[in-house]
């Protein structure tokens, strides 16, 4: 194309950029983009997430940065190396999954999937088939079982596993990762017997005689995990590469990697240094409240698309395994109020250690008492260290009404996963009752109180595709359209609010709201380009991602894309 003059009327945001810097020169006055650009997208329904200019038709990218946003007729005059005609399809800022386990997805790919199976018997049959041909004694790992899908909704036992795997250690993670179903051999290797006490923050389920049943809740699973062979760096790299390919194919340009160890972080850093990460990874160290000395080392500087300057702790467990900590007992288990995976005093000490050494803190809290304990710790940290620390509550799944005001006071971010609501809605109210369910999965409540909202999926607990989360947020329905009108529909989000939670809200939650999460001049050129215009209805489930763009580079293109 031949470059032509551009009018200030039709191009509402342009800037001269310093080559290679990645941001607009703050001392320069905006002016028309000059010279050749790398990529132009035209004919698009661009939802910019920029409140001043929420919609546009076209944009241009040079050097990994957006240099023009505006009307198709003017931007298509630019001399571009590549042009994508979106033909009316929606373009958003690159979608960011604000809570997921990218390395965990890689592990899941290496494991036996027992997801969505309808009974304990069906599950062990899949395990038995997977064990065939594997060396005797080799650990067999799997994930995805959910007793809430089974007749009677009872937890499984080691006996059914032993019948099909014989003398083999087997560890099957529950779908939410907060319980493990293990074989007798795994219990033996871990030294778990009738006399083994429940560890702090965990529970060994037992039969009427006190014998372990084979189900380990929350921290009890660590007893078995400690005996499993560690993955080599080569295995970790293979898992990260495979998971990253899945993520960008779903339109994800960045993830908040929730809870990895230093060995995995080293592999991420190596890949990033070699420019071999196709997406951005904002990682959180898996925090150990008994070893706070690790936090005395300040976070390392970012390397390419990887940074780890956050730490993640756990307050409690999950609703599905009744480990989420509640102020009052479970309605369907009146003697149980859940678990403290980390005691509140330890949690406060961990937050203090992290904040005082410059770490961002994210804490898993699902039950209302878990959320309350996190707020205690955050309010204390804010008093001791006033400032904008971007403190996060991961899941914020059930919150008591009085704690909403405390969440505002703590300046805490609600990091929530819309698909958890539609996955849990068949049984969640049975767990907590009609009164508490009003404060559950309450995205609208958060926005109405101006609590920052960042959305994710928690994959591999849920599916990778952010479109599923956007659909859940705007409909509060499952894929079949149930229930009619949506589950507690007053908590629905608009389409733009849902997209914002996966873009500008997620960018804010990682501290990069001035460079990412919005389509505007000077922002990083991260884009998700769909195959049609998005609408707040079931068509979201039929929508595909045509292109994923990171730093102006097309890192994924669907084969059928125009």
Rosetta blueprint (number, residue, H / E / L):
1 X L
2 X L
3 X L
4 X L
5 X L
6 X L
7 X L
8 X L
9 X L
10 X L
11 X L
12 X L
13 X E
14 X E
15 X L
16 X L
17 X E
18 X L
19 X L
20 X L
21 X L
22 X L
23 X L
24 X E
25 X L
26 X L
27 X L
28 X L
29 X L
30 X L
31 X L
32 X L
33 X L
34 X L
35 X L
36 X L
37 X E
38 X E
39 X E
40 X E
41 X E
42 X E
43 X L
44 X L
45 X E
46 X E
47 X E
48 X L
49 X L
50 X L
51 X L
52 X L
53 X L
54 X L
55 X E
56 X E
57 X L
58 X E
59 X E
60 X E
61 X E
62 X E
63 X L
64 X L
65 X E
66 X E
67 X E
68 X E
69 X E
70 X E
71 X L
72 X H
73 X H
74 X H
75 X H
76 X L
77 X L
78 X L
79 X L
80 X E
81 X E
82 X E
83 X E
84 X E
85 X E
86 X L
87 X L
88 X L
89 X L
90 X E
91 X E
92 X E
93 X E
94 X L
95 X E
96 X E
97 X E
98 X E
99 X E
100 X E
101 X L
102 X H
103 X H
104 X H
105 X H
106 X H
107 X H
108 X H
109 X H
110 X H
111 X L
112 X E
113 X E
114 X L
115 X L
116 X L
117 X L
118 X L
119 X L
120 X H
121 X H
122 X H
123 X H
124 X H
125 X H
126 X H
127 X H
128 X H
129 X H
130 X H
131 X H
132 X L
133 X L
134 X L
135 X L
136 X L
137 X L
138 X L
139 X L
140 X E
141 X E
142 X E
143 X E
144 X E
145 X E
146 X L
147 X H
148 X H
149 X H
150 X L
151 X H
152 X H
153 X H
154 X L
155 X L
156 X L
157 X L
158 X H
159 X H
160 X H
161 X H
162 X H
163 X H
164 X H
165 X H
166 X L
167 X L
168 X L
169 X L
170 X E
171 X E
172 X E
173 X E
174 X E
175 X L
176 X L
177 X L
178 X L
179 X E
180 X E
181 X E
182 X E
183 X L
184 X H
185 X H
186 X H
187 X H
188 X H
189 X H
190 X H
191 X L
192 X L
193 X L
194 X L
195 X L
196 X L
197 X L
198 X L
199 X L
200 X L
201 X L
202 X E
203 X E
204 X E
205 X E
206 X E
207 X L
208 X L
209 X L
210 X L
211 X L
212 X E
213 X E
214 X E
215 X E
216 X E
217 X E
218 X E
219 X L
220 X L
221 X H
222 X H
223 X H
224 X H
225 X H
226 X L
227 X L
228 X L
229 X L
230 X L
231 X L
232 X L
233 X H
234 X H
235 X H
236 X H
237 X H
238 X H
239 X H
240 X H
241 X H
242 X H
243 X H
244 X H
245 X H
246 X H
247 X H
248 X H
249 X H
250 X L
251 X L
252 X E
253 X E
254 X E
255 X E
256 X E
257 X E
258 X E
259 X E
260 X E
261 X L
262 X H
263 X H
264 X H
265 X H
266 X H
267 X H
268 X H
269 X H
270 X H
271 X H
272 X H
273 X H
274 X L
275 X L
276 X L
277 X L
278 X L
279 X L
280 X E
281 X E
282 X E
283 X E
284 X E
285 X E
286 X E
287 X L
288 X L
289 X L
290 X L
291 X L
292 X H
293 X H
294 X H
295 X H
296 X H
297 X L
298 X L
299 X L
300 X L
301 X L
302 X L
303 X E
304 X L
305 X L
306 X E
307 X E
308 X E
309 X E
310 X E
311 X E
312 X E
313 X E
314 X E
315 X L
316 X L
317 X L
318 X L
319 X L
320 X L
321 X L
322 X L
323 X L
324 X L
325 X L
326 X L
327 X L
328 X L
329 X L
330 X E
331 X L
332 X L
333 X E
334 X L
335 X L
336 X L
337 X L
338 X L
339 X L
340 X L
341 X L
342 X L
343 X L
344 X H
345 X H
346 X H
347 X H
348 X H
349 X H
350 X H
351 X H
352 X H
353 X H
354 X H
355 X H
356 X H
357 X L
358 X L
359 X L
360 X E
361 X E
362 X E
363 X E
364 X E
365 X E
366 X L
367 X L
368 X H
369 X H
370 X H
371 X H
372 X H
373 X H
374 X H
375 X H
376 X H
377 X H
378 X H
379 X H
380 X H
381 X H
382 X H
383 X H
384 X H
385 X L
386 X L
387 X L
388 X L
389 X L
390 X L
391 X L
392 X E
393 X E
394 X E
395 X E
396 X L
397 X L
398 X E
399 X L
400 X L
401 X H
402 X H
403 X H
404 X H
405 X H
406 X H
407 X H
408 X H
409 X H
410 X H
411 X L
412 X L
413 X E
414 X E
415 X E
416 X E
417 X L
418 X H
419 X H
420 X H
421 X H
422 X H
423 X H
424 X H
425 X L
426 X L
427 X L
428 X H
429 X H
430 X H
431 X H
432 X H
433 X H
434 X H
435 X H
436 X H
437 X H
438 X L
439 X L
440 X E
441 X L
442 X L
443 X H
444 X H
445 X H
446 X H
447 X H
448 X H
449 X L
450 X L
451 X L
452 X L
453 X E
454 X E
455 X E
456 X L
457 X L
458 X L
459 X L
460 X L
461 X L
462 X L
463 X L
464 X L
465 X L
466 X H
467 X H
468 X H
469 X H
470 X H
471 X H
472 X H
473 X H
474 X H
475 X H
476 X L
477 X L
478 X L
479 X L
480 X L
481 X L
482 X L
483 X L
484 X L
485 X L
486 X L
487 X L
488 X L
489 X H
490 X H
491 X H
492 X L
493 X L
494 X L
495 X H
496 X H
497 X H
498 X H
499 X H
500 X H
501 X H
502 X L
503 X L
504 X H
505 X H
506 X H
507 X H
508 X H
509 X H
510 X L
511 X L
512 X L
513 X L
514 X L
515 X L
516 X L
517 X L
518 X L
519 X L
520 X L
521 X L
522 X L
523 X L
524 X E
525 X L
526 X L
527 X E
528 X E
529 X E
530 X E
531 X L
532 X L
533 X L
534 X L
535 X L
536 X L
537 X L
538 X H
539 X H
540 X H
541 X H
542 X H
543 X L
544 X L
545 X E
546 X E
547 X E
548 X E
549 X E
550 X E
551 X L
552 X L
553 X E
554 X E
555 X E
556 X E
557 X E
558 X L
559 X L
560 X L
561 X L
562 X L
